[in-house]
Amino acid sequence: MKDNDDTRGYLISFEGSEGSGKTTQISQMASHFESAGYDVVVTREPGGTPIGEEIRRILMHATESVNMFPETELLLFAASRAQLVREVIQPALDEGKIVLCDRFMDSTTVYQGVARKIQSGPVHLINTFAVGEVVPDVTVVIDIPAEVGFERIRHRVNDLPDRMEAENIEFYQKVRNGYLMLAKAMPERFVVVDGELSEKEVTSQIWKELRKRVV
Ligand code: TMP
């Protein structure tokens, strides 16, 4: 249990590389929390607001974005997050809701900081400016080997890889290492779950951890 005002809700972020199964697990957790009587808000980054979804389109799907510089990318992810925090997350937390967020500030630390190699100083400063006081209470990392994520993306039948997914295996490796590094540095906030287990097993492990911390 958190030691702050117990009328405030909980922010739980889900992280992991592409193909880790985050989205499926988030919807499982939403059902579990709802069955336990909680009000749940599910959202995602980039996106989650009309402005954020427009930024998502530019970041991931716009043809002009092949020319995007890492610094521009960093600022656009941060802009989407700044809007989401103020428009959706903070109001939901103020109403005591549980917010499940598909990616949050740790994605920026890992993708733009570790994988794109932008200096940690500016990444931290911009991240902090975007979120203000809103930091996740718990962050679930669904960990899979880089090759597994890479293969899962390539075998998707219904979707072409977006701009980020089109990166090479070394990029995926850096992303994985980045998350494991963060989890090691902040064990009180992070929970790492083995994403190679069966979908059911992953769900049950995440729920076990979240129940300990929230329910
Ligand atoms: P997803 O919503 O399918 O997980 O895709 C989001 C993509 O954007 C994914 O490749 C990770 C990337 N990303 C960043 O590079 N930085 C960020 O801050 C966020 C939120 C996502």
Residues whose N, C-alpha, C, O or C-beta is under 5 A from the ligand:
A	BS01	TMP	E45 P46 F77 R103 F104 S107 T108 Y111 M164 E165
